[in-house]
Amino acid sequence: MFGLGWPEVLLILLVAILIFGPKKLPQLGGALGKTLRGFRDELNPDEKDLDRPAGPPDVDGEVIKGDRS
């Protein structure tokens, strides 16, 4: 976990509790979790995104297939 041991993690939690207070800490943890999840989702595209055909969509949302004759 980023080279942090349990003593360092406990120290960080103690400092966070002293700075933000115990009532605000769950809200901050939730916001941090949502932010990290958003970053992870952007870095790892969903499989549904990989199944889409490549190419520009037309007005109806369907992919225009080029005819090279």
PyMOL Python script that loads the backbone (N, CA, C, O; Angstrom):
from pymol import cmd

cmd.read_pdbstr("""\
ATOM      1  N   MET A   1       0.837  -1.180   0.000  1.00  0.00           N
ATOM      2  CA  MET A   1       0.000   0.000   0.000  1.00  0.00           C
ATOM      3  C   MET A   1       0.884   1.245   0.000  1.00  0.00           C
ATOM      4  O   MET A   1       0.959   1.947   1.008  1.00  0.00           O
ATOM      5  N   PHE A   2       1.535   1.520  -1.092  1.00  0.00           N
ATOM      6  CA  PHE A   2       2.393   2.687  -1.291  1.00  0.00           C
ATOM      7  C   PHE A   2       3.553   2.734  -0.309  1.00  0.00           C
ATOM      8  O   PHE A   2       4.068   3.813  -0.018  1.00  0.00           O
ATOM      9  N   GLY A   3       3.968   1.597   0.200  1.00  0.00           N
ATOM     10  CA  GLY A   3       5.083   1.548   1.119  1.00  0.00           C
ATOM     11  C   GLY A   3       4.744   2.047   2.518  1.00  0.00           C
ATOM     12  O   GLY A   3       5.644   2.344   3.302  1.00  0.00           O
ATOM     13  N   LEU A   4       3.456   2.142   2.839  1.00  0.00           N
ATOM     14  CA  LEU A   4       3.042   2.591   4.163  1.00  0.00           C
ATOM     15  C   LEU A   4       2.734   1.387   5.037  1.00  0.00           C
ATOM     16  O   LEU A   4       2.065   0.450   4.601  1.00  0.00           O
ATOM     17  N   GLY A   5       3.215   1.415   6.250  1.00  0.00           N
ATOM     18  CA  GLY A   5       2.893   0.370   7.211  1.00  0.00           C
ATOM     19  C   GLY A   5       1.695   0.798   8.054  1.00  0.00           C
ATOM     20  O   GLY A   5       1.171   1.901   7.898  1.00  0.00           O
ATOM     21  N   TRP A   6       1.269  -0.100   8.956  1.00  0.00           N
ATOM     22  CA  TRP A   6       0.125   0.208   9.806  1.00  0.00           C
ATOM     23  C   TRP A   6       0.363   1.411  10.710  1.00  0.00           C
ATOM     24  O   TRP A   6      -0.563   2.196  10.915  1.00  0.00           O
ATOM     25  N   PRO A   7       1.559   1.592  11.259  1.00  0.00           N
ATOM     26  CA  PRO A   7       1.752   2.784  12.102  1.00  0.00           C
ATOM     27  C   PRO A   7       1.550   4.091  11.328  1.00  0.00           C
ATOM     28  O   PRO A   7       0.982   5.047  11.857  1.00  0.00           O
ATOM     29  N   GLU A   8       2.015   4.131  10.080  1.00  0.00           N
ATOM     30  CA  GLU A   8       1.849   5.341   9.270  1.00  0.00           C
ATOM     31  C   GLU A   8       0.382   5.586   8.932  1.00  0.00           C
ATOM     32  O   GLU A   8      -0.085   6.725   8.955  1.00  0.00           O
ATOM     33  N   VAL A   9      -0.350   4.500   8.614  1.00  0.00           N
ATOM     34  CA  VAL A   9      -1.767   4.628   8.283  1.00  0.00           C
ATOM     35  C   VAL A   9      -2.541   5.128   9.503  1.00  0.00           C
ATOM     36  O   VAL A   9      -3.401   5.999   9.373  1.00  0.00           O
ATOM     37  N   LEU A  10      -2.246   4.592  10.675  1.00  0.00           N
ATOM     38  CA  LEU A  10      -2.921   5.045  11.891  1.00  0.00           C
ATOM     39  C   LEU A  10      -2.605   6.508  12.201  1.00  0.00           C
ATOM     40  O   LEU A  10      -3.478   7.249  12.652  1.00  0.00           O
ATOM     41  N   LEU A  11      -1.371   6.921  11.962  1.00  0.00           N
ATOM     42  CA  LEU A  11      -0.997   8.315  12.182  1.00  0.00           C
ATOM     43  C   LEU A  11      -1.758   9.232  11.223  1.00  0.00           C
ATOM     44  O   LEU A  11      -2.234  10.292  11.628  1.00  0.00           O
ATOM     45  N   ILE A  12      -1.874   8.832   9.964  1.00  0.00           N
ATOM     46  CA  ILE A  12      -2.619   9.629   8.984  1.00  0.00           C
ATOM     47  C   ILE A  12      -4.085   9.732   9.395  1.00  0.00           C
ATOM     48  O   ILE A  12      -4.672  10.811   9.312  1.00  0.00           O
ATOM     49  N   LEU A  13      -4.691   8.615   9.840  1.00  0.00           N
ATOM     50  CA  LEU A  13      -6.082   8.647  10.289  1.00  0.00           C
ATOM     51  C   LEU A  13      -6.260   9.548  11.519  1.00  0.00           C
ATOM     52  O   LEU A  13      -7.235  10.294  11.610  1.00  0.00           O
ATOM     53  N   LEU A  14      -5.335   9.478  12.441  1.00  0.00           N
ATOM     54  CA  LEU A  14      -5.407  10.323  13.634  1.00  0.00           C
ATOM     55  C   LEU A  14      -5.340  11.796  13.260  1.00  0.00           C
ATOM     56  O   LEU A  14      -6.113  12.602  13.778  1.00  0.00           O
ATOM     57  N   VAL A  15      -4.428  12.151  12.372  1.00  0.00           N
ATOM     58  CA  VAL A  15      -4.303  13.547  11.934  1.00  0.00           C
ATOM     59  C   VAL A  15      -5.570  13.985  11.199  1.00  0.00           C
ATOM     60  O   VAL A  15      -6.038  15.108  11.388  1.00  0.00           O
ATOM     61  N   ALA A  16      -6.131  13.103  10.358  1.00  0.00           N
ATOM     62  CA  ALA A  16      -7.360  13.444   9.638  1.00  0.00           C
ATOM     63  C   ALA A  16      -8.517  13.664  10.602  1.00  0.00           C
ATOM     64  O   ALA A  16      -9.320  14.577  10.407  1.00  0.00           O
ATOM     65  N   ILE A  17      -8.610  12.840  11.637  1.00  0.00           N
ATOM     66  CA  ILE A  17      -9.673  13.013  12.631  1.00  0.00           C
ATOM     67  C   ILE A  17      -9.489  14.332  13.381  1.00  0.00           C
ATOM     68  O   ILE A  17     -10.465  15.028  13.660  1.00  0.00           O
ATOM     69  N   LEU A  18      -8.255  14.675  13.703  1.00  0.00           N
ATOM     70  CA  LEU A  18      -8.005  15.933  14.409  1.00  0.00           C
ATOM     71  C   LEU A  18      -8.318  17.143  13.532  1.00  0.00           C
ATOM     72  O   LEU A  18      -8.820  18.152  14.027  1.00  0.00           O
ATOM     73  N   ILE A  19      -8.029  17.051  12.247  1.00  0.00           N
ATOM     74  CA  ILE A  19      -8.247  18.189  11.348  1.00  0.00           C
ATOM     75  C   ILE A  19      -9.726  18.334  10.982  1.00  0.00           C
ATOM     76  O   ILE A  19     -10.288  19.423  11.096  1.00  0.00           O
ATOM     77  N   PHE A  20     -10.360  17.239  10.543  1.00  0.00           N
ATOM     78  CA  PHE A  20     -11.721  17.322  10.006  1.00  0.00           C
ATOM     79  C   PHE A  20     -12.800  16.967  11.016  1.00  0.00           C
ATOM     80  O   PHE A  20     -13.952  17.366  10.844  1.00  0.00           O
ATOM     81  N   GLY A  21     -12.462  16.238  12.048  1.00  0.00           N
ATOM     82  CA  GLY A  21     -13.454  15.825  13.030  1.00  0.00           C
ATOM     83  C   GLY A  21     -14.094  14.506  12.635  1.00  0.00           C
ATOM     84  O   GLY A  21     -14.144  14.167  11.453  1.00  0.00           O
ATOM     85  N   PRO A  22     -14.583  13.762  13.616  1.00  0.00           N
ATOM     86  CA  PRO A  22     -15.128  12.435  13.342  1.00  0.00           C
ATOM     87  C   PRO A  22     -16.440  12.457  12.556  1.00  0.00           C
ATOM     88  O   PRO A  22     -16.780  11.469  11.906  1.00  0.00           O
ATOM     89  N   LYS A  23     -17.181  13.564  12.605  1.00  0.00           N
ATOM     90  CA  LYS A  23     -18.454  13.621  11.868  1.00  0.00           C
ATOM     91  C   LYS A  23     -18.250  13.853  10.377  1.00  0.00           C
ATOM     92  O   LYS A  23     -19.041  13.370   9.567  1.00  0.00           O
ATOM     93  N   LYS A  24     -17.229  14.565  10.009  1.00  0.00           N
ATOM     94  CA  LYS A  24     -16.974  14.903   8.605  1.00  0.00           C
ATOM     95  C   LYS A  24     -16.167  13.817   7.887  1.00  0.00           C
ATOM     96  O   LYS A  24     -16.185  13.748   6.658  1.00  0.00           O
ATOM     97  N   LEU A  25     -15.467  12.979   8.634  1.00  0.00           N
ATOM     98  CA  LEU A  25     -14.568  11.988   8.048  1.00  0.00           C
ATOM     99  C   LEU A  25     -15.277  10.983   7.131  1.00  0.00           C
ATOM    100  O   LEU A  25     -14.729  10.688   6.068  1.00  0.00           O
ATOM    101  N   PRO A  26     -16.455  10.435   7.461  1.00  0.00           N
ATOM    102  CA  PRO A  26     -17.120   9.510   6.528  1.00  0.00           C
ATOM    103  C   PRO A  26     -17.497  10.157   5.191  1.00  0.00           C
ATOM    104  O   PRO A  26     -17.422   9.514   4.143  1.00  0.00           O
ATOM    105  N   GLN A  27     -17.902  11.429   5.233  1.00  0.00           N
ATOM    106  CA  GLN A  27     -18.221  12.131   3.992  1.00  0.00           C
ATOM    107  C   GLN A  27     -16.981  12.298   3.126  1.00  0.00           C
ATOM    108  O   GLN A  27     -17.045  12.134   1.908  1.00  0.00           O
ATOM    109  N   LEU A  28     -15.863  12.622   3.746  1.00  0.00           N
ATOM    110  CA  LEU A  28     -14.620  12.780   2.996  1.00  0.00           C
ATOM    111  C   LEU A  28     -14.161  11.445   2.411  1.00  0.00           C
ATOM    112  O   LEU A  28     -13.668  11.393   1.284  1.00  0.00           O
ATOM    113  N   GLY A  29     -14.324  10.372   3.176  1.00  0.00           N
ATOM    114  CA  GLY A  29     -13.963   9.050   2.676  1.00  0.00           C
ATOM    115  C   GLY A  29     -14.812   8.636   1.487  1.00  0.00           C
ATOM    116  O   GLY A  29     -14.304   8.058   0.526  1.00  0.00           O
ATOM    117  N   GLY A  30     -16.104   8.931   1.549  1.00  0.00           N
ATOM    118  CA  GLY A  30     -16.987   8.619   0.426  1.00  0.00           C
ATOM    119  C   GLY A  30     -16.623   9.415  -0.821  1.00  0.00           C
ATOM    120  O   GLY A  30     -16.612   8.874  -1.927  1.00  0.00           O
ATOM    121  N   ALA A  31     -16.328  10.684  -0.646  1.00  0.00           N
ATOM    122  CA  ALA A  31     -15.940  11.521  -1.784  1.00  0.00           C
ATOM    123  C   ALA A  31     -14.623  11.046  -2.384  1.00  0.00           C
ATOM    124  O   ALA A  31     -14.463  11.020  -3.605  1.00  0.00           O
ATOM    125  N   LEU A  32     -13.684  10.672  -1.526  1.00  0.00           N
ATOM    126  CA  LEU A  32     -12.409  10.157  -2.018  1.00  0.00           C
ATOM    127  C   LEU A  32     -12.603   8.849  -2.781  1.00  0.00           C
ATOM    128  O   LEU A  32     -11.981   8.637  -3.822  1.00  0.00           O
ATOM    129  N   GLY A  33     -13.464   7.975  -2.265  1.00  0.00           N
ATOM    130  CA  GLY A  33     -13.745   6.709  -2.947  1.00  0.00           C
ATOM    131  C   GLY A  33     -14.373   6.914  -4.312  1.00  0.00           C
ATOM    132  O   GLY A  33     -14.004   6.237  -5.271  1.00  0.00           O
ATOM    133  N   LYS A  34     -15.328   7.850  -4.414  1.00  0.00           N
ATOM    134  CA  LYS A  34     -15.963   8.138  -5.701  1.00  0.00           C
ATOM    135  C   LYS A  34     -14.948   8.707  -6.693  1.00  0.00           C
ATOM    136  O   LYS A  34     -14.967   8.372  -7.877  1.00  0.00           O
ATOM    137  N   THR A  35     -14.070   9.564  -6.196  1.00  0.00           N
ATOM    138  CA  THR A  35     -13.058  10.159  -7.068  1.00  0.00           C
ATOM    139  C   THR A  35     -12.098   9.101  -7.593  1.00  0.00           C
ATOM    140  O   THR A  35     -11.791   9.075  -8.785  1.00  0.00           O
ATOM    141  N   LEU A  36     -11.621   8.226  -6.705  1.00  0.00           N
ATOM    142  CA  LEU A  36     -10.700   7.175  -7.134  1.00  0.00           C
ATOM    143  C   LEU A  36     -11.379   6.199  -8.084  1.00  0.00           C
ATOM    144  O   LEU A  36     -10.756   5.733  -9.038  1.00  0.00           O
ATOM    145  N   ARG A  37     -12.664   5.878  -7.835  1.00  0.00           N
ATOM    146  CA  ARG A  37     -13.409   4.988  -8.727  1.00  0.00           C
ATOM    147  C   ARG A  37     -13.549   5.618 -10.111  1.00  0.00           C
ATOM    148  O   ARG A  37     -13.441   4.926 -11.123  1.00  0.00           O
ATOM    149  N   GLY A  38     -13.790   6.934 -10.156  1.00  0.00           N
ATOM    150  CA  GLY A  38     -13.889   7.634 -11.439  1.00  0.00           C
ATOM    151  C   GLY A  38     -12.577   7.589 -12.205  1.00  0.00           C
ATOM    152  O   GLY A  38     -12.576   7.371 -13.416  1.00  0.00           O
ATOM    153  N   PHE A  39     -11.457   7.793 -11.512  1.00  0.00           N
ATOM    154  CA  PHE A  39     -10.158   7.702 -12.171  1.00  0.00           C
ATOM    155  C   PHE A  39      -9.909   6.303 -12.700  1.00  0.00           C
ATOM    156  O   PHE A  39      -9.420   6.134 -13.817  1.00  0.00           O
ATOM    157  N   ARG A  40     -10.244   5.292 -11.895  1.00  0.00           N
ATOM    158  CA  ARG A  40     -10.033   3.906 -12.313  1.00  0.00           C
ATOM    159  C   ARG A  40     -10.899   3.565 -13.526  1.00  0.00           C
ATOM    160  O   ARG A  40     -10.444   2.875 -14.439  1.00  0.00           O
ATOM    161  N   ASP A  41     -12.138   4.043 -13.538  1.00  0.00           N
ATOM    162  CA  ASP A  41     -13.016   3.776 -14.665  1.00  0.00           C
ATOM    163  C   ASP A  41     -12.511   4.442 -15.935  1.00  0.00           C
ATOM    164  O   ASP A  41     -12.656   3.884 -17.023  1.00  0.00           O
ATOM    165  N   GLU A  42     -11.930   5.610 -15.817  1.00  0.00           N
ATOM    166  CA  GLU A  42     -11.389   6.289 -16.995  1.00  0.00           C
ATOM    167  C   GLU A  42     -10.128   5.602 -17.519  1.00  0.00           C
ATOM    168  O   GLU A  42      -9.892   5.575 -18.727  1.00  0.00           O
ATOM    169  N   LEU A  43      -9.328   5.054 -16.623  1.00  0.00           N
ATOM    170  CA  LEU A  43      -8.102   4.383 -17.045  1.00  0.00           C
ATOM    171  C   LEU A  43      -8.371   2.996 -17.613  1.00  0.00           C
ATOM    172  O   LEU A  43      -7.645   2.545 -18.499  1.00  0.00           O
ATOM    173  N   ASN A  44      -9.394   2.316 -17.122  1.00  0.00           N
ATOM    174  CA  ASN A  44      -9.746   0.976 -17.591  1.00  0.00           C
ATOM    175  C   ASN A  44     -11.105   1.039 -18.271  1.00  0.00           C
ATOM    176  O   ASN A  44     -12.129   0.973 -17.591  1.00  0.00           O
ATOM    177  N   PRO A  45     -11.142   1.165 -19.603  1.00  0.00           N
ATOM    178  CA  PRO A  45     -12.431   1.276 -20.291  1.00  0.00           C
ATOM    179  C   PRO A  45     -13.257   0.001 -20.115  1.00  0.00           C
ATOM    180  O   PRO A  45     -12.722  -1.105 -20.034  1.00  0.00           O
ATOM    181  N   ASP A  46     -14.560   0.188 -20.058  1.00  0.00           N
ATOM    182  CA  ASP A  46     -15.463  -0.947 -19.909  1.00  0.00           C
ATOM    183  C   ASP A  46     -15.419  -1.832 -21.150  1.00  0.00           C
ATOM    184  O   ASP A  46     -15.045  -1.379 -22.232  1.00  0.00           O
ATOM    185  N   GLU A  47     -15.801  -3.085 -20.987  1.00  0.00           N
ATOM    186  CA  GLU A  47     -15.844  -4.003 -22.120  1.00  0.00           C
ATOM    187  C   GLU A  47     -16.896  -3.568 -23.119  1.00  0.00           C
ATOM    188  O   GLU A  47     -16.746  -3.811 -24.316  1.00  0.00           O
ATOM    189  N   LYS A  48     -17.960  -2.927 -22.650  1.00  0.00           N
ATOM    190  CA  LYS A  48     -18.997  -2.479 -23.580  1.00  0.00           C
ATOM    191  C   LYS A  48     -18.449  -1.420 -24.536  1.00  0.00           C
ATOM    192  O   LYS A  48     -18.903  -1.322 -25.676  1.00  0.00           O
ATOM    193  N   ASP A  49     -17.480  -0.630 -24.083  1.00  0.00           N
ATOM    194  CA  ASP A  49     -16.871   0.358 -24.961  1.00  0.00           C
ATOM    195  C   ASP A  49     -16.014  -0.312 -26.033  1.00  0.00           C
ATOM    196  O   ASP A  49     -15.875   0.218 -27.135  1.00  0.00           O
ATOM    197  N   LEU A  50     -15.441  -1.465 -25.718  1.00  0.00           N
ATOM    198  CA  LEU A  50     -14.608  -2.160 -26.688  1.00  0.00           C
ATOM    199  C   LEU A  50     -15.437  -2.875 -27.741  1.00  0.00           C
ATOM    200  O   LEU A  50     -14.926  -3.165 -28.823  1.00  0.00           O
ATOM    201  N   ASP A  51     -16.709  -3.169 -27.456  1.00  0.00           N
ATOM    202  CA  ASP A  51     -17.568  -3.869 -28.400  1.00  0.00           C
ATOM    203  C   ASP A  51     -18.169  -2.945 -29.449  1.00  0.00           C
ATOM    204  O   ASP A  51     -18.732  -3.415 -30.438  1.00  0.00           O
ATOM    205  N   ARG A  52     -18.057  -1.653 -29.248  1.00  0.00           N
ATOM    206  CA  ARG A  52     -18.612  -0.710 -30.226  1.00  0.00           C
ATOM    207  C   ARG A  52     -17.787  -0.740 -31.494  1.00  0.00           C
ATOM    208  O   ARG A  52     -16.559  -0.808 -31.432  1.00  0.00           O
ATOM    209  N   PRO A  53     -18.442  -0.691 -32.646  1.00  0.00           N
ATOM    210  CA  PRO A  53     -17.695  -0.634 -33.896  1.00  0.00           C
ATOM    211  C   PRO A  53     -17.021   0.725 -34.056  1.00  0.00           C
ATOM    212  O   PRO A  53     -17.538   1.750 -33.612  1.00  0.00           O
ATOM    213  N   ALA A  54     -15.889   0.711 -34.683  1.00  0.00           N
ATOM    214  CA  ALA A  54     -15.162   1.952 -34.904  1.00  0.00           C
ATOM    215  C   ALA A  54     -15.749   2.674 -36.107  1.00  0.00           C
ATOM    216  O   ALA A  54     -16.250   2.046 -37.040  1.00  0.00           O
ATOM    217  N   GLY A  55     -15.683   3.962 -36.077  1.00  0.00           N
ATOM    218  CA  GLY A  55     -16.179   4.754 -37.187  1.00  0.00           C
ATOM    219  C   GLY A  55     -17.116   5.837 -36.679  1.00  0.00           C
ATOM    220  O   GLY A  55     -17.638   5.758 -35.566  1.00  0.00           O
ATOM    221  N   PRO A  56     -17.319   6.844 -37.509  1.00  0.00           N
ATOM    222  CA  PRO A  56     -18.198   7.934 -37.084  1.00  0.00           C
ATOM    223  C   PRO A  56     -19.658   7.504 -37.149  1.00  0.00           C
ATOM    224  O   PRO A  56     -20.059   6.838 -38.103  1.00  0.00           O
ATOM    225  N   PRO A  57     -20.456   7.872 -36.156  1.00  0.00           N
ATOM    226  CA  PRO A  57     -21.880   7.530 -36.218  1.00  0.00           C
ATOM    227  C   PRO A  57     -22.621   8.493 -37.129  1.00  0.00           C
ATOM    228  O   PRO A  57     -22.234   9.654 -37.263  1.00  0.00           O
ATOM    229  N   ASP A  58     -23.694   8.006 -37.759  1.00  0.00           N
ATOM    230  CA  ASP A  58     -24.512   8.904 -38.557  1.00  0.00           C
ATOM    231  C   ASP A  58     -25.552   9.551 -37.643  1.00  0.00           C
ATOM    232  O   ASP A  58     -25.431   9.457 -36.421  1.00  0.00           O
ATOM    233  N   VAL A  59     -26.544  10.189 -38.193  1.00  0.00           N
ATOM    234  CA  VAL A  59     -27.529  10.932 -37.417  1.00  0.00           C
ATOM    235  C   VAL A  59     -28.329  10.011 -36.492  1.00  0.00           C
ATOM    236  O   VAL A  59     -28.680  10.414 -35.383  1.00  0.00           O
ATOM    237  N   ASP A  60     -28.622   8.784 -36.928  1.00  0.00           N
ATOM    238  CA  ASP A  60     -29.421   7.857 -36.124  1.00  0.00           C
ATOM    239  C   ASP A  60     -28.601   7.127 -35.087  1.00  0.00           C
ATOM    240  O   ASP A  60     -29.159   6.338 -34.324  1.00  0.00           O
ATOM    241  N   GLY A  61     -27.301   7.351 -35.023  1.00  0.00           N
ATOM    242  CA  GLY A  61     -26.454   6.665 -34.061  1.00  0.00           C
ATOM    243  C   GLY A  61     -25.843   5.399 -34.603  1.00  0.00           C
ATOM    244  O   GLY A  61     -25.090   4.730 -33.894  1.00  0.00           O
ATOM    245  N   GLU A  62     -26.146   5.044 -35.849  1.00  0.00           N
ATOM    246  CA  GLU A  62     -25.560   3.852 -36.453  1.00  0.00           C
ATOM    247  C   GLU A  62     -24.260   4.224 -37.132  1.00  0.00           C
ATOM    248  O   GLU A  62     -24.062   5.368 -37.540  1.00  0.00           O
ATOM    249  N   VAL A  63     -23.386   3.262 -37.248  1.00  0.00           N
ATOM    250  CA  VAL A  63     -22.086   3.504 -37.849  1.00  0.00           C
ATOM    251  C   VAL A  63     -22.226   3.469 -39.363  1.00  0.00           C
ATOM    252  O   VAL A  63     -22.845   2.562 -39.919  1.00  0.00           O
ATOM    253  N   ILE A  64     -21.646   4.461 -40.020  1.00  0.00           N
ATOM    254  CA  ILE A  64     -21.651   4.511 -41.476  1.00  0.00           C
ATOM    255  C   ILE A  64     -20.543   3.630 -41.996  1.00  0.00           C
ATOM    256  O   ILE A  64     -19.383   3.811 -41.626  1.00  0.00           O
ATOM    257  N   LYS A  65     -20.875   2.684 -42.842  1.00  0.00           N
ATOM    258  CA  LYS A  65     -19.864   1.800 -43.409  1.00  0.00           C
ATOM    259  C   LYS A  65     -19.441   2.370 -44.760  1.00  0.00           C
ATOM    260  O   LYS A  65     -20.268   2.622 -45.637  1.00  0.00           O
ATOM    261  N   GLY A  66     -18.150   2.563 -44.899  1.00  0.00           N
ATOM    262  CA  GLY A  66     -17.630   3.089 -46.144  1.00  0.00           C
ATOM    263  C   GLY A  66     -17.595   2.024 -47.228  1.00  0.00           C
ATOM    264  O   GLY A  66     -17.246   0.873 -46.965  1.00  0.00           O
ATOM    265  N   ASP A  67     -17.957   2.409 -48.446  1.00  0.00           N
ATOM    266  CA  ASP A  67     -17.930   1.493 -49.574  1.00  0.00           C
ATOM    267  C   ASP A  67     -16.784   1.899 -50.482  1.00  0.00           C
ATOM    268  O   ASP A  67     -16.852   2.920 -51.167  1.00  0.00           O
ATOM    269  N   ARG A  68     -15.735   1.098 -50.484  1.00  0.00           N
ATOM    270  CA  ARG A  68     -14.561   1.417 -51.294  1.00  0.00           C
ATOM    271  C   ARG A  68     -14.602   0.594 -52.562  1.00  0.00           C
ATOM    272  O   ARG A  68     -14.119  -0.538 -52.592  1.00  0.00           O
ATOM    273  N   SER A  69     -15.173   1.156 -53.601  1.00  0.00           N
ATOM    274  CA  SER A  69     -15.270   0.438 -54.880  1.00  0.00           C
ATOM    275  C   SER A  69     -14.301   0.986 -55.886  1.00  0.00           C
ATOM    276  O   SER A  69     -14.246   0.502 -57.016  1.00  0.00           O
TER     277      SER A  69
END
""", "prot")
cmd.dss("prot")
cmd.show_as("cartoon", "prot")
cmd.util.cbc("prot")
cmd.orient("prot")
